[in-house]
Amino acid sequence: MQLSTNISLKAYHSFSSEEKAHYFTSIKSNDDIVEISNWCKDNHLPLLVIGAGSNILFTKDFNGLVAKMELMGIKKISESASEVVLQVGAGENWHHFVSYCVQKGWGGIENLSLIPGTVGASPIQNIGAYGVEVQECIESIYVYDTIQNEWLTLKNAHCAFGYRTSVFKQSPNRYIIAQVNFVLQKQPQLKTDYGVIREVLHDKGIKNPSLENIANAIVQIRTQKLPDPKLLGNAGSFFKNPTLPIEQYEQLKAQFPNMMAYPISDNAYKIAAGWLIEAAGWKGVRKGNVGCYEKQALVIVSYGIESGKEVFDFSEEIIRSVKEKFNIVLEREVNIV
Ligand SMILES: Cc1cc2nc3c(=O)[nH]c(=O)nc-3n(C[C@H](O)[C@H](O)[C@H](O)COP(=O)(O)OP(=O)(O)OC[C@H]3O[C@@H](n4cnc5c(N)ncnc54)[C@H](O)[C@@H]3O)c2cc1C
């Protein structure tokens, strides 16, 4: 294990603030995982494994070891007439992996094109976009349990996947994800239910879309709608869409007929957090070096922050004002460190 000390984290996360890690290393083998876990225990220091840092907000220096996941490799484990199972290293770039599958004609994750980050982080918050969640294509995950000091293969059913959550998100820093096994379809059912996907395909005159057509449409939509973290620091959606019981939803809907929401069961609705934030007057608002993105109110952007604390404080103001107007408490999706 090669340790560096007092390292700036600026280049390792998408908000690009200036916090430091007391110790820093990278993970290049499964043995490295065991070694860093033991080292942190022996030295009574916290461990934080990161991928590309596109869902993290550092609000202070990290007085422990930050380990960047760099386990690579895509390996075919099995194949049948209808499916292929791939084992993928946690450090692989997510979008490269999606493009690799699209190119091979293996479907299931094409709607998740262009989501920043690594393969290993994809199960953590069960990444999702345009009607698809990654859990739909995960067969199992090979992890190191830093509490029991053992390697485990967690089958999909044991990962407690839900909307932007999983067993990994619920027990932060307990499991280190080393490899993810994906099941992909050779004759995939394409998901074009989202109106915006249909619109793009229609504009291009595509009637029978291929995997590649879908992936390209998603890339086009996302590029137009979301800020590029290289130009404007951000971590995508900052908040989760809240769930409300039907009674509360109906009361609010009577008061705010334009409120965007959809049913998730017979007695609950999911409310678009972006709509709430916009209706509370935040869209496009800038305070100092932080702002609410002008094209999508769910995204908080940095105009050159020094500390992630500036973003955190801004998000507190949004939470307070949404609570005052709608009596709904927004929950952050981004991991606060
Ligand atoms: C512009 C933009 C758009 C986005 N759009 C979406 C979207 O559409 N849908 C969506 O779901 N998300 C979206 N995100 C959020 C982000 O891309 C995902 O959460 C992604 O999976 C994060 O990957 P990462 O490698 O950057 O993880 P990081 O930010 O490095 O880490 C995220 C969390 O996972 C932990 N972690 C990372 N790797 C491991 C590992 N191998 N083992 C154990 N723990 C680990 C970290 O400790 C941290 O708690 C977006 C972000 C941006 C910047």
The ligand as an SDF file (V2000), in Angstrom:
LIG
                    3D

 53 58  0  0  0  0  0  0  0  0999 V2000
  -23.9470   15.5460  -13.4770 C   0  0  0  0  0  0  0  0  0  0  0  0
  -24.3610   14.3900  -12.6000 C   0  0  0  0  0  0  0  0  0  0  0  0
  -25.4680   13.6410  -12.9510 C   0  0  0  0  0  0  0  0  0  0  0  0
  -25.8800   12.5490  -12.1480 C   0  0  0  0  0  0  0  0  0  0  0  0
  -26.9750   11.8500  -12.5330 N   0  0  0  0  0  0  0  0  0  0  0  0
  -27.3910   10.7920  -11.7810 C   0  0  0  0  0  0  0  0  0  0  0  0
  -28.5410   10.0270  -12.1800 C   0  0  0  0  0  0  0  0  0  0  0  0
  -29.1590   10.2750  -13.2010 O   0  0  0  0  0  0  0  0  0  0  0  0
  -28.9240    9.0060  -11.3770 N   0  0  0  0  0  0  0  0  0  0  0  0
  -28.2400    8.6710  -10.2320 C   0  0  0  0  0  0  0  0  0  0  0  0
  -28.6590    7.7150   -9.5710 O   0  0  0  0  0  0  0  0  0  0  0  0
  -27.1360    9.3660   -9.8480 N   0  0  0  0  0  0  0  0  0  0  0  0
  -26.7010   10.4070  -10.5940 C   0  0  0  0  0  0  0  0  0  0  0  0
  -25.5990   11.1300  -10.2070 N   0  0  0  0  0  0  0  0  0  0  0  0
  -24.8670   10.7580   -8.9740 C   0  0  0  0  0  0  0  0  0  0  0  0
  -23.6180    9.8700   -9.2340 C   0  0  0  0  0  0  0  0  0  0  0  0
  -23.2380    9.9090  -10.5770 O   0  0  0  0  0  0  0  0  0  0  0  0
  -23.8630    8.4230   -8.8230 C   0  0  0  0  0  0  0  0  0  0  0  0
  -24.2690    8.3370   -7.4840 O   0  0  0  0  0  0  0  0  0  0  0  0
  -22.6180    7.5520   -9.0210 C   0  0  0  0  0  0  0  0  0  0  0  0
  -22.9420    6.2040   -8.8060 O   0  0  0  0  0  0  0  0  0  0  0  0
  -21.4680    7.9560   -8.1080 C   0  0  0  0  0  0  0  0  0  0  0  0
  -20.3230    7.2200   -8.4830 O   0  0  0  0  0  0  0  0  0  0  0  0
  -18.8970    7.6160   -7.9340 P   0  0  0  0  0  0  0  0  0  0  0  0
  -17.9370    6.5790   -8.3780 O   0  0  0  0  0  0  0  0  0  0  0  0
  -18.5870    8.9980   -8.3400 O   0  0  0  0  0  0  0  0  0  0  0  0
  -19.1450    7.5030   -6.3810 O   0  0  0  0  0  0  0  0  0  0  0  0
  -18.5240    8.4280   -5.2450 P   0  0  0  0  0  0  0  0  0  0  0  0
  -19.1280    9.7690   -5.3000 O   0  0  0  0  0  0  0  0  0  0  0  0
  -17.0400    8.3340   -5.2570 O   0  0  0  0  0  0  0  0  0  0  0  0
  -19.0540    7.6710   -3.9430 O   0  0  0  0  0  0  0  0  0  0  0  0
  -20.4290    7.6840   -3.6290 C   0  0  0  0  0  0  0  0  0  0  0  0
  -20.6290    6.8830   -2.3170 C   0  0  0  0  0  0  0  0  0  0  0  0
  -20.2940    5.5230   -2.5280 O   0  0  0  0  0  0  0  0  0  0  0  0
  -19.1970    5.1000   -1.6890 C   0  0  0  0  0  0  0  0  0  0  0  0
  -18.3810    4.2340   -2.5710 N   0  0  0  0  0  0  0  0  0  0  0  0
  -17.9040    4.5170   -3.7960 C   0  0  0  0  0  0  0  0  0  0  0  0
  -17.2960    3.4390   -4.3100 N   0  0  0  0  0  0  0  0  0  0  0  0
  -17.3660    2.4560   -3.3900 C   0  0  0  0  0  0  0  0  0  0  0  0
  -16.9200    1.1010   -3.3490 C   0  0  0  0  0  0  0  0  0  0  0  0
  -16.2740    0.5230   -4.3630 N   0  0  0  0  0  0  0  0  0  0  0  0
  -17.1660    0.3710   -2.2240 N   0  0  0  0  0  0  0  0  0  0  0  0
  -17.8160    0.9310   -1.1730 C   0  0  0  0  0  0  0  0  0  0  0  0
  -18.2660    2.2110   -1.1530 N   0  0  0  0  0  0  0  0  0  0  0  0
  -18.0370    2.9590   -2.2640 C   0  0  0  0  0  0  0  0  0  0  0  0
  -18.5150    6.3870   -1.2630 C   0  0  0  0  0  0  0  0  0  0  0  0
  -17.8860    6.2250    0.0000 O   0  0  0  0  0  0  0  0  0  0  0  0
  -19.7080    7.3510   -1.1930 C   0  0  0  0  0  0  0  0  0  0  0  0
  -20.3940    7.1730    0.0240 O   0  0  0  0  0  0  0  0  0  0  0  0
  -25.1410   12.2180  -10.9890 C   0  0  0  0  0  0  0  0  0  0  0  0
  -24.0070   12.9670  -10.6540 C   0  0  0  0  0  0  0  0  0  0  0  0
  -23.6110   14.0360  -11.4450 C   0  0  0  0  0  0  0  0  0  0  0  0
  -22.3650   14.8250  -11.0830 C   0  0  0  0  0  0  0  0  0  0  0  0
  1  2  1  0
  2  3  1  0
  2 52  2  0
  3  4  2  0
  4  5  1  0
  4 50  1  0
  5  6  2  0
  6  7  1  0
  6 13  1  0
  7  8  2  0
  7  9  1  0
  9 10  1  0
 10 11  2  0
 10 12  1  0
 12 13  2  0
 13 14  1  0
 14 15  1  0
 14 50  1  0
 15 16  1  0
 16 17  1  0
 16 18  1  0
 18 19  1  0
 18 20  1  0
 20 21  1  0
 20 22  1  0
 22 23  1  0
 23 24  1  0
 24 25  2  0
 24 26  1  0
 24 27  1  0
 27 28  1  0
 28 29  2  0
 28 30  1  0
 28 31  1  0
 31 32  1  0
 32 33  1  0
 33 34  1  0
 33 48  1  0
 34 35  1  0
 35 36  1  0
 35 46  1  0
 36 37  1  0
 36 45  1  0
 37 38  2  0
 38 39  1  0
 39 40  1  0
 39 45  2  0
 40 41  1  0
 40 42  2  0
 42 43  1  0
 43 44  2  0
 44 45  1  0
 46 47  1  0
 46 48  1  0
 48 49  1  0
 50 51  2  0
 51 52  1  0
 52 53  1  0
M  END
$$$$
